[in-house]
Amino acid sequence: MKAKTNTHKAPRHDSAAKQQAPRQATTFRLEPRLQRGLQLLSNVRKAPLNRLVNEAVNEYLEVHAATLQADLEETLRRVKAYRSADPEFERAIAKFAEAEAELAPEDAVEGQTTRAQGPAQRLVRELIRG
């Protein structure tokens, strides 16, 4: 029975790769189980630990960045659909006005003005005044 050979190739080092920023030393604390697994893989593949860690992090980033991008695109699609369904928020404004009119008799300060107490309240009042 013929043994399988490793077909993994190291990344090419062409002129474009050499123009990248130099690699930076980084310290991470790995669980002993992960350290042992990396060492075993390093011995079997005859590859430096540094290369294995870089490959693993690269694969992780590719997978998770793609997932994150898909999630963000879906969220953006939903926000756009919401905004296009009521672009001027007319329904929300109408509901707010109806609630104000309906609850006006129960409002203890209806018709009275109060002084803005902080920057957020001042900003809201400026926005309301237009």
N, C-alpha and C positions, 0 to 999 in steps of 0.2 A: 504494500500500500504506500502510495507516494504521499509525503508530508506536504501540507499546504505551505506556500511561501508567502511572506508578507508583501502585499502589493502596494502598501502605502508609500507614497513618495513625499519627500520633504519639500517644502515650498521652495520655489525658484528664487534665487537671489540675483535679480537683474538690476539694471541701473535705476529703474523706478523705485524698487524696494529700498535701494541704498539711499535714496533721497528722503525717505521718511525720517521722522524724529527718532533719535536713538532710543533703544529700549531702556527702561528704567527698572532698577531693582525695587522689588516690593516684598514685604513680609506678610505672610498669612499664617494663621494657626489652623492646621488641619487636624481633624480627628485622627487618632492613631490608626483606625481601620482604613481610612482613606490614604494615609501615608503608606501603609503596608501595601495596599492595592496598587498605588502609583509605582512603588519600588519594584513590585513584581512585574508589572507591565513594562517598566523601563528595562528590566533585565531580559524579559522575553523578547521585546521588540528591539533591544539594543539601541534605545533612544534615550537621550537625556531627559531627566525629570522636567526641566524647563520647557522642552518642546511639547511634552505630553500635557503639561498644565496649560500652555498657550493654546494647544489644539482644543482641549476641553472647554476652556473659557470661550474661545471663538465659536464653537458649536453651540454652547449655551446661549451666547448673545444672539446668534443668528436665529435660533428657534424662538427665544423669548421676545426679541425685537419684532419678529414677524407677527407673533401673537398679539403683542401690544399694539402694533400698527393696525391690525385687523380690528381690534377692540375699539381703538380710537376712531377709525373710519366708520364703524357702525354707530358709535355715539354721535359723531358729526352728522351722519345721514339722518339719525333720529331727530337731532336738534334742528336741522334744516327742514325736515318734514313738519315739525311742530311750528316753526316760524312761518313757513309758507302757508300752513293751514289758517293762521290768524296773524298775518304779518304786523299789523298795527296793535295787536293785543286788544282789539275792540271788545271781544267777549269778556275778557278779564276786567276791563274798565267798566263795562256795563254791569257786571256782577257786583263790583265794588260800589258803584253808584246806587244800585238797588239795595244793597245791604245798608249803606249809609242812610238812605231814605227810610227804610223799614225800621231801623233801630234808633232813629233820631229822637223819638219821644223818650227813650230810656237812657239817653246819653246825658250825664249830669253836667257836662261842660259844653253842650251844644250851643253854638252861637257865641261862646266866649273865647277870647284869645289868651294864650299863655306865651310867655317868653321862652325862646329856645334855650335849652339848658346846656347844650354841648355842641361840638362841631358837627356831629352827625345830624342832630336835629336842625341846626342852621342850614345844612346842605339840603336836607329834605324840604325844608320850607322854601328855599331858593328855587329848587326844582319845581315845586308845586306852583309857585308864582310865575314861573316861566322866564 
